[in-house]
Amino acid sequence: MEYDAIVNKIGGFGKYQKMIIVLLSIAPIFNALTTFAMNFTFGEHKHRCQTPHDLEGNESLHTQIYFDNTSEVVSDHGYNATECSIMINGSETKCSSWVYDQSVFVETIISKFDVVCDKKFYRAHFLMSHYLGLLVGSIFTGFLSDTFGRKPLLGFGIALLLISTAVRPLIPSLDVVTIFEFFNGFGSVIYYIVPYVLATEMVGPDHRVFVSFCVYFSFCFGNYILLLLAFFFRNWEHLMWAIGVPIGGYIIVLLFFISESPRWLLSQGKKKEAIAILQKIAKTNGENINLSSEDITIHKEKNASIFNFMKALMKSKMLCMRLCIVALNWFALSLTYYGISMNVAKFDGNIYVNFGISSTVETVACFFCLLGPDRFGRKVFFCSSMVIGGLTCFCTIFPSLYASESLSWLTITLAMGGKFFTTIAFFFAYLITAELFPTVLRASALGLCSMSGRIGSITSAYIGELDSVFSTQFGKALPLIIFGAVGLVAGLLAAFALPETVKTLLPESIKDAKTLNNNLTHEVEQVQELDSLKETT
């Protein structure tokens, strides 16, 4: 008996699976907490040069004057102070120490390590370190999970997240803090991918889309928890510790309530352990069934090597073109999604309001993904989301150049529109990529596209800092304009070159992949043939 048939027999979505999904859905919350915390720990912290008068204990008055009214402090003592320089008696020198506004943040990484002026671009390096962690994690998480098991890798992920989160506030070196951000990114990937894999292996085939939704929704919910924590913990060190406490507590959940995947155990030849877990699931679900090792068959597929993958691709220019277009779309999606999500602190207005809006936009988009894709088609949803998202981001050029500062909300609205449609496109990117390529190439194609996406997120770290290079209204909107232009081009290419995959059979061979549009007709013919057979019998 096949594994999926056994899962359905013991209760494909019973009490045990529901409990496991709830517990596993906690893990992606930590992904959101540790990833987007950078909006607050590395938030835009207003500052000015420290003046001799500040050292005399008169800092508060001049801080208020600077941050509320002007771009500089003018003193009766004969000096002017700006963000990066101070003029004393007509002589201008660069700052060596700064005063920071504490109306929004009490302390951030910026204020602790003085990441301002000449060091301001260091924020991009910090973001890149996190994205490199995501990239390396994406490459190795699947291998580690298949080699050592789902549950041990979750334990390893807890260690990475807990150490990189709770220990960082104690480190006196910015370079070391940045290195720890790499491990934070690595752990974040583990805490999204592994719970998803483990949950899908616990339920029947009919409930896997719902599991995907639960995992993604919990990630969105994590944004709201982060917003609440960041609002009350304005010091970045306290925020890190507040995030670290529940991560440490999850160890208890992992040890006592989450079991290893029976599918993985069977693939490793550990049938005795797998049967014990399956019997436990059946008992919890109220199913009375006795299993033996002879009752179970499992097929372990071997992924093609990169050499065989490239060799197979070279046989079809069409598949090569599709792979390039899909990879470009993954690049554009990650570029826009992370570029907007990690830079909400740079938008005009209150950072907490902006982050709340950004989180709500993503949550609504998550629910929107459940509506109508099978009726209207994957390609329609995916390509239209890419194009509209790109257009909304690109259109920020108009309010930035021609509108007054009082209309800054229009730029934020357009940016959030871009994130909304990008989130929808991201939801379907995995599905479309899997449906475009044949079984022998599917895993490798997904891996390459995911790597392309990670490169996009790394690129977004530097594009997001272009506003500090071009300190004009146009420069402020330049990152969004670039995000929009890339997304627009990628979406249009996908619209013209990719076939529709809704209601088509998954391609098993390169020939099937080439004739995807014909697979729909083939599927209909199969259904008609089955109907005619039923009538004759």
SEZA-537824 format. One record per residue (C-alpha): residue number from 0; x negated, y negated, z; residue in three letters. Coordinates in steps of 0.02 Angstrom, whole numbers, plus 50000, padded with zeros to 5 digits. Each point is the difference from the previous one (the first is absolute). Layout:
<atoms>
<atom NUM <X Y Z> 'ALA'>
...
</atoms>
This chain:
<atoms>
<atom 0 <50000 50000 50000> 'MET'>
<atom 1 <49934 49828 49952> 'GLU'>
<atom 2 <49961 49875 50138> 'TYR'>
<atom 3 <50134 49874 49946> 'ASP'>
<atom 4 <50131 50138 50003> 'ALA'>
<atom 5 <49947 50047 50177> 'ILE'>
<atom 6 <50011 49818 50057> 'VAL'>
<atom 7 <50177 49989 49932> 'ASN'>
<atom 8 <50045 50164 50085> 'LYS'>
<atom 9 <49940 49943 50173> 'ILE'>
<atom 10 <50084 49830 49980> 'GLY'>
<atom 11 <49929 49885 49866> 'GLY'>
<atom 12 <50048 49845 50097> 'PHE'>
<atom 13 <50050 50062 50171> 'GLY'>
<atom 14 <49976 49936 50177> 'LYS'>
<atom 15 <49814 50042 50002> 'TYR'>
<atom 16 <49962 49909 49837> 'GLN'>
<atom 17 <50096 49846 50055> 'LYS'>
<atom 18 <49902 49994 50162> 'MET'>
<atom 19 <49834 50021 49907> 'ILE'>
<atom 20 <50043 49864 49874> 'ILE'>
<atom 21 <50040 49879 50141> 'VAL'>
<atom 22 <49835 50039 50087> 'LEU'>
<atom 23 <49897 49995 49840> 'LEU'>
<atom 24 <50082 49836 49948> 'SER'>
<atom 25 <49917 49918 50150> 'ILE'>
<atom 26 <49829 50021 49919> 'ALA'>
<atom 27 <50027 49884 49849> 'PRO'>
<atom 28 <50049 49864 50125> 'ILE'>
<atom 29 <49819 50001 50058> 'PHE'>
<atom 30 <49947 49981 49819> 'ASN'>
<atom 31 <50100 49838 49989> 'ALA'>
<atom 32 <49941 49938 50170> 'LEU'>
<atom 33 <49815 50022 49964> 'THR'>
<atom 34 <50004 49946 49818> 'THR'>
<atom 35 <50102 49839 50008> 'PHE'>
<atom 36 <49933 49947 50170> 'ALA'>
<atom 37 <49867 49907 49900> 'MET'>
<atom 38 <50129 49867 49960> 'ASN'>
<atom 39 <49989 49953 50184> 'PHE'>
<atom 40 <49827 50056 50058> 'THR'>
<atom 41 <49922 49913 49850> 'PHE'>
<atom 42 <50137 49869 49979> 'GLY'>
<atom 43 <49972 49823 49939> 'GLU'>
<atom 44 <49937 49914 50158> 'HIS'>
<atom 45 <49997 49809 49986> 'LYS'>
<atom 46 <49837 49923 50059> 'HIS'>
<atom 47 <49888 49849 50003> 'ARG'>
<atom 48 <49824 49960 50052> 'CYS'>
<atom 49 <49965 49989 50183> 'GLN'>
<atom 50 <49949 49823 50050> 'THR'>
<atom 51 <49893 49935 50141> 'PRO'>
<atom 52 <50158 49927 50076> 'HIS'>
<atom 53 <50076 50176 50007> 'ASP'>
<atom 54 <49854 50057 50106> 'LEU'>
<atom 55 <50045 49866 50126> 'GLU'>
<atom 56 <50166 50087 50030> 'GLY'>
<atom 57 <50109 49896 49883> 'ASN'>
<atom 58 <50031 50136 49872> 'GLU'>
<atom 59 <50190 50014 50014> 'SER'>
<atom 60 <50039 49822 49947> 'LEU'>
<atom 61 <49894 50006 49844> 'HIS'>
<atom 62 <50059 50176 49957> 'THR'>
<atom 63 <50179 49938 50000> 'GLN'>
<atom 64 <49957 49848 49893> 'ILE'>
<atom 65 <49909 50105 49872> 'TYR'>
<atom 66 <50121 50144 49981> 'PHE'>
<atom 67 <50160 49900 49998> 'ASP'>
<atom 68 <49960 49845 49900> 'ASN'>
<atom 69 <49842 49983 49896> 'THR'>
<atom 70 <49858 50093 49920> 'SER'>
<atom 71 <49872 49927 50115> 'GLU'>
<atom 72 <49972 49934 50175> 'VAL'>
<atom 73 <49952 49817 50012> 'VAL'>
<atom 74 <49920 49953 50164> 'SER'>
<atom 75 <49963 49836 50085> 'ASP'>
<atom 76 <49830 50074 50038> 'HIS'>
<atom 77 <49946 49985 49817> 'GLY'>
<atom 78 <50024 50172 49925> 'TYR'>
<atom 79 <50119 50085 49879> 'ASN'>
<atom 80 <50033 50187 50009> 'ALA'>
<atom 81 <50072 50108 49859> 'THR'>
<atom 82 <50014 50188 49977> 'GLU'>
<atom 83 <49819 50027 49950> 'CYS'>
<atom 84 <49902 49842 50034> 'SER'>
<atom 85 <49982 49860 50125> 'ILE'>
<atom 86 <49943 49821 49969> 'MET'>
<atom 87 <49914 49912 50144> 'ILE'>
<atom 88 <49948 49819 49976> 'ASN'>
<atom 89 <50008 50016 49810> 'GLY'>
<atom 90 <49900 50162 49993> 'SER'>
<atom 91 <50092 50157 49942> 'GLU'>
<atom 92 <49947 50173 50057> 'THR'>
<atom 93 <50074 50174 49988> 'LYS'>
<atom 94 <50089 50071 50151> 'CYS'>
<atom 95 <49917 50125 50115> 'SER'>
<atom 96 <50151 50025 50114> 'SER'>
<atom 97 <50187 49980 49979> 'TRP'>
<atom 98 <50161 49964 50092> 'VAL'>
<atom 99 <50151 50109 49956> 'TYR'>
<atom 100 <50184 49960 50005> 'ASP'>
<atom 101 <50090 50116 50122> 'GLN'>
<atom 102 <50180 49958 49955> 'SER'>
<atom 103 <50016 50158 49891> 'VAL'>
<atom 104 <49855 50113 50052> 'PHE'>
<atom 105 <49907 49996 50164> 'VAL'>
<atom 106 <49851 50094 49926> 'GLU'>
<atom 107 <49968 50091 49837> 'THR'>
<atom 108 <49849 50082 49921> 'ILE'>
<atom 109 <49976 49834 49911> 'ILE'>
<atom 110 <49986 49900 50161> 'SER'>
<atom 111 <49899 50132 50093> 'LYS'>
<atom 112 <49866 50014 49866> 'PHE'>
<atom 113 <50021 49828 49919> 'ASP'>
<atom 114 <50047 50071 49829> 'VAL'>
<atom 115 <50028 49827 49925> 'VAL'>
<atom 116 <49923 49881 49874> 'CYS'>
<atom 117 <49850 50090 49920> 'ASP'>
<atom 118 <50060 50165 50075> 'LYS'>
<atom 119 <50181 49980 49947> 'LYS'>
<atom 120 <49983 50122 49855> 'PHE'>
<atom 121 <49952 50135 50125> 'TYR'>
<atom 122 <50185 50038 50021> 'ARG'>
<atom 123 <49994 50078 49826> 'ALA'>
<atom 124 <49857 50114 50055> 'HIS'>
<atom 125 <50100 50050 50153> 'PHE'>
<atom 126 <50152 50044 49893> 'LEU'>
<atom 127 <49889 50093 49878> 'MET'>
<atom 128 <49933 50107 50142> 'SER'>
<atom 129 <50178 50054 50042> 'HIS'>
<atom 130 <50041 50035 49818> 'TYR'>
<atom 131 <49841 50103 49979> 'LEU'>
<atom 132 <50059 50102 50148> 'GLY'>
<atom 133 <50166 50025 49910> 'LEU'>
<atom 134 <49907 50052 49841> 'LEU'>
<atom 135 <49886 50125 50086> 'VAL'>
<atom 136 <50146 50064 50104> 'GLY'>
<atom 137 <50104 50026 49843> 'SER'>
<atom 138 <49859 50102 49922> 'ILE'>
<atom 139 <49965 50112 50149> 'PHE'>
<atom 140 <50165 50014 50095> 'THR'>
<atom 141 <50071 50131 49882> 'GLY'>
<atom 142 <49841 50104 50004> 'PHE'>
<atom 143 <49984 49989 50190> 'LEU'>
<atom 144 <50183 50041 50024> 'SER'>
<atom 145 <49992 50152 49886> 'ASP'>
<atom 146 <49838 50060 50081> 'THR'>
<atom 147 <50029 49973 50187> 'PHE'>
<atom 148 <50189 49986 50011> 'GLY'>
<atom 149 <50130 49863 50020> 'ARG'>
<atom 150 <50004 49993 50190> 'LYS'>
<atom 151 <49811 49991 50029> 'PRO'>
<atom 152 <49987 49860 49872> 'LEU'>
<atom 153 <50136 49903 50092> 'LEU'>
<atom 154 <49894 50018 50157> 'GLY'>
<atom 155 <49848 49936 49905> 'PHE'>
<atom 156 <50105 49854 49939> 'GLY'>
<atom 157 <50051 49956 50178> 'ILE'>
<atom 158 <49818 49995 50051> 'ALA'>
<atom 159 <49956 49884 49855> 'LEU'>
<atom 160 <50145 49882 50032> 'LEU'>
<atom 161 <49982 49999 50189> 'LEU'>
<atom 162 <49813 49965 49999> 'ILE'>
<atom 163 <50005 49873 49860> 'SER'>
<atom 164 <50146 49908 50082> 'THR'>
<atom 165 <49964 50006 50186> 'ALA'>
<atom 166 <49810 49983 49996> 'VAL'>
<atom 167 <49984 49857 49874> 'ARG'>
<atom 168 <50045 49860 50123> 'PRO'>
<atom 169 <49851 50051 50107> 'LEU'>
<atom 170 <49874 49988 49857> 'ILE'>
<atom 171 <49897 49837 49995> 'PRO'>
<atom 172 <49946 50018 49817> 'SER'>
<atom 173 <50110 49950 49853> 'LEU'>
<atom 174 <49908 50121 49884> 'ASP'>
<atom 175 <50036 50147 50115> 'VAL'>
<atom 176 <50182 49946 50017> 'VAL'>
<atom 177 <50009 50002 49810> 'THR'>
<atom 178 <49928 50175 49994> 'ILE'>
<atom 179 <50132 50057 50123> 'PHE'>
<atom 180 <50132 49929 49883> 'GLU'>
<atom 181 <49941 50127 49871> 'PHE'>
<atom 182 <50042 50143 50119> 'PHE'>
<atom 183 <50165 49915 50038> 'ASN'>
<atom 184 <50043 50008 49815> 'GLY'>
<atom 185 <49947 50183 49991> 'PHE'>
<atom 186 <50111 50044 50148> 'GLY'>
<atom 187 <50146 49902 49928> 'SER'>
<atom 188 <50000 50107 49843> 'VAL'>
<atom 189 <50002 50159 50104> 'ILE'>
<atom 190 <50148 49936 50099> 'TYR'>
<atom 191 <50105 49975 49845> 'TYR'>
<atom 192 <49953 50143 49885> 'ILE'>
<atom 193 <49988 50145 50125> 'VAL'>
<atom 194 <50169 49970 50087> 'PRO'>
<atom 195 <50081 49990 49828> 'TYR'>
<atom 196 <49920 50164 49945> 'VAL'>
<atom 197 <50038 50088 50164> 'LEU'>
<atom 198 <50182 49942 50001> 'ALA'>
<atom 199 <50032 50051 49818> 'THR'>
<atom 200 <49927 50173 50035> 'GLU'>
<atom 201 <50121 50024 50145> 'MET'>
<atom 202 <50162 49966 49903> 'VAL'>
<atom 203 <50087 50075 49850> 'GLY'>
<atom 204 <49975 49928 49824> 'PRO'>
<atom 205 <50167 49907 50003> 'ASP'>
<atom 206 <49946 49890 50145> 'HIS'>
<atom 207 <49826 49946 49945> 'ARG'>
<atom 208 <50057 49834 49925> 'VAL'>
<atom 209 <50085 49960 50166> 'PHE'>
<atom 210 <49840 50042 50093> 'VAL'>
<atom 211 <49904 49881 49886> 'SER'>
<atom 212 <50126 49864 50040> 'PHE'>
<atom 213 <49986 50032 50189> 'CYS'>
<atom 214 <49810 49988 49997> 'VAL'>
<atom 215 <50003 49839 49899> 'TYR'>
<atom 216 <50140 49924 50104> 'PHE'>
<atom 217 <49905 50033 50162> 'SER'>
<atom 218 <49851 49910 49921> 'PHE'>
<atom 219 <50114 49850 49968> 'CYS'>
<atom 220 <50068 50011 50177> 'PHE'>
<atom 221 <49821 49992 50063> 'GLY'>
<atom 222 <49985 49825 49926> 'ASN'>
<atom 223 <50137 49939 50117> 'TYR'>
<atom 224 <49915 50078 50151> 'ILE'>
<atom 225 <49839 49914 49949> 'LEU'>
<atom 226 <50092 49834 49982> 'LEU'>
<atom 227 <50069 50017 50176> 'LEU'>
<atom 228 <49831 50047 50075> 'LEU'>
<atom 229 <49909 49860 49907> 'ALA'>
<atom 230 <50128 49871 50058> 'PHE'>
<atom 231 <49970 50041 50183> 'PHE'>
<atom 232 <49813 50039 49990> 'PHE'>
<atom 233 <49921 49846 49921> 'ARG'>
<atom 234 <49823 50056 50045> 'ASN'>
<atom 235 <49934 50124 49871> 'TRP'>
<atom 236 <49913 50106 50133> 'GLU'>
<atom 237 <50161 50021 50099> 'HIS'>
<atom 238 <50094 50042 49839> 'LEU'>
<atom 239 <49875 50137 49957> 'MET'>
<atom 240 <50018 50079 50172> 'TRP'>
<atom 241 <50190 49988 49989> 'ALA'>
<atom 242 <49993 50095 49836> 'ILE'>
<atom 243 <49875 50126 50069> 'GLY'>
<atom 244 <50110 50055 50147> 'VAL'>
<atom 245 <50138 50085 49896> 'PRO'>
<atom 246 <49870 50075 49884> 'ILE'>
<atom 247 <49918 50083 50150> 'GLY'>
<atom 248 <50170 50057 50064> 'GLY'>
<atom 249 <50035 50088 49836> 'TYR'>
<atom 250 <49868 50129 50047> 'ILE'>
<atom 251 <50128 50077 50119> 'ILE'>
<atom 252 <50129 50013 49860> 'VAL'>
<atom 253 <49873 50081 49885> 'LEU'>
<atom 254 <49939 50128 50126> 'LEU'>
<atom 255 <50167 50059 50070> 'PHE'>
<atom 256 <50136 49967 49871> 'PHE'>
<atom 257 <49926 50009 49824> 'ILE'>
<atom 258 <49951 50169 49928> 'SER'>
<atom 259 <49888 50042 49853> 'GLU'>
<atom 260 <50076 50018 49828> 'SER'>
<atom 261 <50054 50181 49970> 'PRO'>
<atom 262 <49969 49975 49814> 'ARG'>
<atom 263 <49819 49952 50032> 'TRP'>
<atom 264 <49975 50145 50120> 'LEU'>
<atom 265 <50066 50121 49869> 'LEU'>
<atom 266 <49885 49925 49868> 'SER'>
<atom 267 <49854 50037 50117> 'GLN'>
<atom 268 <50056 50180 50027> 'GLY'>
<atom 269 <50056 49967 50180> 'LYS'>
<atom 270 <50168 50086 49981> 'LYS'>
<atom 271 <50017 50046 50185> 'LYS'>
<atom 272 <49990 49818 50057> 'GLU'>
<atom 273 <50114 49943 49859> 'ALA'>
<atom 274 <50133 50129 50040> 'ILE'>
<atom 275 <49999 49950 50183> 'ALA'>
<atom 276 <50037 49818 49952> 'ILE'>
<atom 277 <50133 50051 49874> 'LEU'>
<atom 278 <50085 50107 50133> 'GLN'>
<atom 279 <49995 49852 50119> 'LYS'>
<atom 280 <50080 49889 49867> 'ILE'>
<atom 281 <50136 50129 49968> 'ALA'>
<atom 282 <50038 50019 50186> 'LYS'>
<atom 283 <50012 49811 50025> 'THR'>
<atom 284 <50115 49987 49849> 'ASN'>
<atom 285 <50110 50139 50066> 'GLY'>
<atom 286 <49954 50123 49863> 'GLU'>
<atom 287 <49974 50183 50044> 'ASN'>
<atom 288 <49867 50068 49882> 'ILE'>
<atom 289 <49852 50118 50017> 'ASN'>
<atom 290 <49852 49971 49886> 'LEU'>
<atom 291 <49850 50109 49960> 'SER'>
<atom 292 <49844 49966 49899> 'SER'>
<atom 293 <50068 50107 49859> 'GLU'>
<atom 294 <50151 49886 49982> 'ASP'>
<atom 295 <49897 49848 49953> 'ILE'>
<atom 296 <49909 49956 49839> 'THR'>
<atom 297 <49907 49837 49973> 'ILE'>
<atom 298 <49907 49935 49849> 'HIS'>
<atom 299 <49846 49894 50027> 'LYS'>
<atom 300 <49963 49893 49848> 'GLU'>
<atom 301 <49824 49953 49955> 'LYS'>
<atom 302 <49977 49823 49937> 'ASN'>
<atom 303 <49906 49974 49838> 'ALA'>
<atom 304 <49823 49933 50011> 'SER'>
<atom 305 <49965 49824 49939> 'ILE'>
<atom 306 <49908 50075 49850> 'PHE'>
<atom 307 <50150 50104 49950> 'ASN'>
<atom 308 <50113 49851 50030> 'PHE'>
<atom 309 <49901 49889 49881> 'MET'>
<atom 310 <49987 50140 49873> 'LYS'>
<atom 311 <50188 50025 50001> 'ALA'>
<atom 312 <50031 49813 49984> 'LEU'>
<atom 313 <49886 49986 49850> 'MET'>
<atom 314 <50117 50116 49906> 'LYS'>
<atom 315 <50136 49868 50003> 'SER'>
<atom 316 <49977 49815 49964> 'LYS'>
<atom 317 <50180 49974 50056> 'MET'>
<atom 318 <49965 50067 50175> 'LEU'>
<atom 319 <49840 49897 50011> 'CYS'>
<atom 320 <50099 49843 49957> 'MET'>
<atom 321 <50136 50043 50126> 'ARG'>
<atom 322 <49871 50029 50136> 'LEU'>
<atom 323 <49917 49831 49966> 'CYS'>
<atom 324 <50168 49910 50004> 'ILE'>
<atom 325 <50060 50086 50158> 'VAL'>
<atom 326 <49831 49968 50085> 'ALA'>
<atom 327 <50013 49816 49952> 'LEU'>
<atom 328 <50173 49993 50078> 'ASN'>
<atom 329 <49934 50077 50161> 'TRP'>
<atom 330 <49861 49871 50000> 'PHE'>
<atom 331 <50125 49859 49975> 'ALA'>
<atom 332 <50118 50067 50134> 'LEU'>
<atom 333 <49866 50012 50133> 'SER'>
<atom 334 <49927 49833 49948> 'LEU'>
<atom 335 <50167 49912 50024> 'THR'>
<atom 336 <50066 50097 50150> 'TYR'>
<atom 337 <49845 49981 50108> 'TYR'>
<atom 338 <49961 49828 49932> 'GLY'>
<atom 339 <50168 49935 50063> 'ILE'>
<atom 340 <50016 50107 50156> 'SER'>
<atom 341 <49827 49957 50068> 'MET'>
<atom 342 <50012 49814 49966> 'ASN'>
<atom 343 <50169 49948 50072> 'VAL'>
<atom 344 <49903 49895 50126> 'ALA'>
<atom 345 <49945 49887 49856> 'LYS'>
<atom 346 <50177 49954 49949> 'PHE'>
<atom 347 <50072 49837 50063> 'ASP'>
<atom 348 <50110 50015 50153> 'GLY'>
<atom 349 <49996 50108 50155> 'ASN'>
<atom 350 <49899 50160 49982> 'ILE'>
<atom 351 <50121 50100 50107> 'TYR'>
<atom 352 <50149 49947 49895> 'VAL'>
<atom 353 <49905 50035 49839> 'ASN'>
<atom 354 <49945 50172 50059> 'PHE'>
<atom 355 <50178 50039 50054> 'GLY'>
<atom 356 <50065 49950 49828> 'ILE'>
<atom 357 <49866 50104 49915> 'SER'>
<atom 358 <50044 50152 50106> 'SER'>
<atom 359 <50186 49980 49967> 'THR'>
<atom 360 <49971 49985 49813> 'VAL'>
<atom 361 <49904 50165 50001> 'GLU'>
<atom 362 <50133 50087 50106> 'THR'>
<atom 363 <50143 49945 49887> 'VAL'>
<atom 364 <49899 50056 49848> 'ALA'>
<atom 365 <49977 50170 50083> 'CYS'>
<atom 366 <50190 50023 50012> 'PHE'>
<atom 367 <50024 49931 49825> 'PHE'>
<atom 368 <49890 50141 49933> 'CYS'>
<atom 369 <50137 50124 50046> 'LEU'>
<atom 370 <50125 49918 49881> 'LEU'>
<atom 371 <50024 50053 49822> 'GLY'>
<atom 372 <49829 50059 49934> 'PRO'>
<atom 373 <50073 50165 49941> 'ASP'>
<atom 374 <50143 49909 49913> 'ARG'>
<atom 375 <49900 49862 49915> 'PHE'>
<atom 376 <49831 50087 49985> 'GLY'>
<atom 377 <49831 49996 50084> 'ARG'>
<atom 378 <49921 49898 49859> 'LYS'>
<atom 379 <50134 49865 50008> 'VAL'>
<atom 380 <49978 49977 50188> 'PHE'>
<atom 381 <49811 50011 49996> 'PHE'>
<atom 382 <49963 49888 49850> 'CYS'>
<atom 383 <50132 49870 50039> 'SER'>
<atom 384 <49935 49988 50178> 'SER'>
<atom 385 <49822 49977 49937> 'MET'>
<atom 386 <50050 49865 49874> 'VAL'>
<atom 387 <50118 49903 50114> 'ILE'>
<atom 388 <49876 50011 50145> 'GLY'>
<atom 389 <49861 49936 49889> 'GLY'>
<atom 390 <50108 49857 49935> 'LEU'>
<atom 391 <50052 49943 50174> 'THR'>
<atom 392 <49820 49994 50060> 'CYS'>
<atom 393 <49941 49914 49841> 'PHE'>
<atom 394 <50137 49868 50014> 'CYS'>
<atom 395 <49923 49935 50161> 'THR'>
<atom 396 <49893 49893 49884> 'ILE'>
<atom 397 <50148 49882 49974> 'PHE'>
<atom 398 <50041 49951 50181> 'PRO'>
<atom 399 <49814 49992 50041> 'SER'>
<atom 400 <49967 49874 49860> 'LEU'>
<atom 401 <50162 49902 49986> 'TYR'>
<atom 402 <50095 50016 50165> 'ALA'>
<atom 403 <49972 49902 50159> 'SER'>
<atom 404 <49941 50081 50162> 'GLU'>
<atom 405 <50180 49999 50062> 'SER'>
<atom 406 <50036 50135 49870> 'LEU'>
<atom 407 <49864 50117 50063> 'SER'>
<atom 408 <50141 50121 50047> 'TRP'>
<atom 409 <50024 50029 49813> 'LEU'>
<atom 410 <49824 50069 49984> 'THR'>
<atom 411 <50031 50116 50148> 'ILE'>
<atom 412 <50165 50057 49923> 'THR'>
<atom 413 <49916 50041 49835> 'LEU'>
<atom 414 <49859 50093 50088> 'ALA'>
<atom 415 <50124 50102 50102> 'MET'>
<atom 416 <50096 50038 49840> 'GLY'>
<atom 417 <49837 50067 49928> 'GLY'>
<atom 418 <49975 50111 50152> 'LYS'>
<atom 419 <50180 50063 49991> 'PHE'>
<atom 420 <49985 50062 49822> 'PHE'>
<atom 421 <49822 50063 50027> 'THR'>
<atom 422 <50062 50107 50146> 'THR'>
<atom 423 <50135 50077 49889> 'ILE'>
<atom 424 <49872 50036 49863> 'ALA'>
<atom 425 <49880 50076 50127> 'PHE'>
<atom 426 <50137 50119 50060> 'PHE'>
<atom 427 <50020 50070 49823> 'PHE'>
<atom 428 <49816 49997 49951> 'ALA'>
<atom 429 <49964 50168 50083> 'TYR'>
<atom 430 <50154 50081 49923> 'LEU'>
<atom 431 <49970 49935 49824> 'ILE'>
<atom 432 <49816 50048 50003> 'THR'>
<atom 433 <50043 50178 50054> 'ALA'>
<atom 434 <50134 50015 49865> 'GLU'>
<atom 435 <49892 49934 49858> 'LEU'>
<atom 436 <49857 50126 50013> 'PHE'>
<atom 437 <50000 50190 49985> 'PRO'>
<atom 438 <49971 50116 50147> 'THR'>
<atom 439 <49818 50032 49953> 'VAL'>
<atom 440 <49962 49812 50007> 'LEU'>
<atom 441 <50129 49935 50125> 'ARG'>
<atom 442 <49897 50000 50161> 'ALA'>
<atom 443 <49847 49927 49914> 'SER'>
<atom 444 <50103 49864 49915> 'ALA'>
<atom 445 <50078 49950 50166> 'LEU'>
<atom 446 <49829 49995 50081> 'GLY'>
<atom 447 <49925 49888 49865> 'LEU'>
<atom 448 <50151 49883 50002> 'CYS'>
<atom 449 <49991 49989 50190> 'SER'>
<atom 450 <49815 49953 49987> 'MET'>
<atom 451 <50045 49866 49872> 'SER'>
<atom 452 <50126 49932 50125> 'GLY'>
<atom 453 <49869 49993 50137> 'ARG'>
<atom 454 <49885 49903 49884> 'ILE'>
<atom 455 <50144 49880 49976> 'GLY'>
<atom 456 <50019 49975 50187> 'SER'>
<atom 457 <49812 49968 50018> 'ILE'>
<atom 458 <50010 49871 49860> 'THR'>
<atom 459 <50148 49915 50085> 'SER'>
<atom 460 <49889 49962 50151> 'ALA'>
<atom 461 <49893 49882 49896> 'TYR'>
<atom 462 <50136 49930 49888> 'ILE'>
<atom 463 <50097 49957 50158> 'GLY'>
<atom 464 <49856 49888 50055> 'GLU'>
<atom 465 <49994 49896 49839> 'LEU'>
<atom 466 <50103 49866 50087> 'ASP'>
<atom 467 <49850 49964 50110> 'SER'>
<atom 468 <49890 49978 49845> 'VAL'>
<atom 469 <50123 49889 49906> 'PHE'>
<atom 470 <50071 49886 50134> 'SER'>
<atom 471 <50143 49929 49895> 'THR'>
<atom 472 <50186 50035 49985> 'GLN'>
<atom 473 <49964 50103 49843> 'PHE'>
<atom 474 <49862 50093 50093> 'GLY'>
<atom 475 <50123 50043 50137> 'LYS'>
<atom 476 <50114 50086 49874> 'ALA'>
<atom 477 <49858 50074 49895> 'LEU'>
<atom 478 <49998 50171 50087> 'PRO'>
<atom 479 <50188 50021 49972> 'LEU'>
<atom 480 <49981 49947 49818> 'ILE'>
<atom 481 <49866 50132 49972> 'ILE'>
<atom 482 <50104 50133 50089> 'PHE'>
<atom 483 <50150 49957 49892> 'GLY'>
<atom 484 <49904 49997 49835> 'ALA'>
<atom 485 <49922 50172 50029> 'VAL'>
<atom 486 <50167 50075 50055> 'GLY'>
<atom 487 <50091 49925 49850> 'LEU'>
<atom 488 <49875 50070 49875> 'VAL'>
<atom 489 <50000 50172 50083> 'ALA'>
<atom 490 <50190 50007 50006> 'GLY'>
<atom 491 <50019 49952 49816> 'LEU'>
<atom 492 <49874 50131 49946> 'LEU'>
<atom 493 <50094 50131 50101> 'ALA'>
<atom 494 <50166 49947 49923> 'ALA'>
<atom 495 <49935 50021 49822> 'PHE'>
<atom 496 <49890 50153 50021> 'ALA'>
<atom 497 <50072 50115 50134> 'LEU'>
<atom 498 <50144 50121 49971> 'PRO'>
<atom 499 <50153 50018 50112> 'GLU'>
<atom 500 <49984 50145 50124> 'THR'>
<atom 501 <50171 50004 50083> 'VAL'>
<atom 502 <50088 50169 49985> 'LYS'>
<atom 503 <49853 50075 49906> 'THR'>
<atom 504 <49913 50162 50046> 'LEU'>
<atom 505 <49831 49981 50083> 'LEU'>
<atom 506 <49871 50031 49861> 'PRO'>
<atom 507 <49903 50161 50026> 'GLU'>
<atom 508 <49880 49980 49852> 'SER'>
<atom 509 <49921 49860 49900> 'ILE'>
<atom 510 <50122 50039 49859> 'LYS'>
<atom 511 <50147 49975 50120> 'ASP'>
<atom 512 <49928 49833 50056> 'ALA'>
<atom 513 <49984 49940 49821> 'LYS'>
<atom 514 <50183 50037 49966> 'THR'>
<atom 515 <50074 49934 50162> 'LEU'>
<atom 516 <50144 49913 49911> 'ASN'>
<atom 517 <50049 50167 49924> 'ASN'>
<atom 518 <50000 50086 50169> 'ASN'>
<atom 519 <50164 49917 50045> 'LEU'>
<atom 520 <50083 50079 49847> 'THR'>
<atom 521 <49918 50164 50044> 'HIS'>
<atom 522 <50071 49990 50176> 'GLU'>
<atom 523 <50175 49963 49935> 'VAL'>
<atom 524 <49988 50147 49879> 'GLU'>
<atom 525 <49950 50112 50144> 'GLN'>
<atom 526 <50151 49945 50102> 'VAL'>
<atom 527 <50115 50028 49851> 'GLN'>
<atom 528 <49926 50172 49971> 'GLU'>
<atom 529 <50027 50048 50182> 'LEU'>
<atom 530 <50180 49939 49990> 'ASP'>
<atom 531 <50032 50104 49846> 'SER'>
<atom 532 <49926 50153 50084> 'LEU'>
<atom 533 <50116 49975 50148> 'LYS'>
<atom 534 <50150 49991 49884> 'GLU'>
<atom 535 <49955 50162 49911> 'THR'>
<atom 536 <49979 50092 50164> 'THR'>
</atoms>
